[in-house]
Amino acid sequence: MKQENESLVERDQSKQENVSQSDFKQDEKVTEALKQAEADIEQDPDLNNEPDPADDLDEGELARLEGEE
């Protein structure tokens, strides 16, 4: 009986180690995906928050702005 309990404890510890390693690998994948998503958002003009100087200009103001460049 004692040997059987020790075997169960060892098996349980082994499972915990495997789960911890699996969680770590999953966390790495999530972190990489988050970094890639943030980089993609920065590159997408529809998603980044930096205003364009031409935003909110009427046609005349926009023509003057384009003429200055």
N, C-alpha and C positions, 0 to 999 in steps of 0.2 A: 504494500500500500504506500509506504513512504517513497519507494523508488518511483512509483506511478505518479505521485504528487510532484516529485522533483522533475520528472519528465514533462508534466503539464506546465510547470513554471518555466522551464527552459523554452518550451514551444511558444508560450505566451510572450516571453521576452524577445524571442526571435521575430514574432509577428510585429511587435511594437517597433523594433528596429527597422523592419521592412517598410512599415507605414511611415515612419519618420523620414526615411530616404525618399519614399515616393512623394510625400508632401513637399519636401525640399525641392525635388525636381519640378513639381507642379508650380511651386512658388517662383522658381527661376523662369519658367515659361511665361507665367503671368507678368512678371517684371519686364521681360523682353517684349512682350506684346504691348504693354503699356508704353514703353519707350518708343516703339515703332509707331503707335497710334499718335503720340504727342508730336513726333516728327512729321507725320502725315498731316496733322491738323495745322501745324505751322506753315506747311507748304500750300495748303488749300485756301485760296482767297475767300471762299464762301464761309470758312470756319474760323479764320483767325480774327482777332479783335482789333487789329491795328487799322485805324481809319485811313482812308485814302484822301489826299488833299482835294480830290475832285468830287468827293462825296458831298451831297447836299448843295450843289451849285446849279443855278439855272443855265440855260443855253449860252447867254451872253457872258456870264462869269466864266463858264467852262471854256469858251472860245478865247477869252483873254488869258486864262491860265495856260492853255495849250500854246498860245502865241508866245508866251514868255519862255517856254522851254526850248 
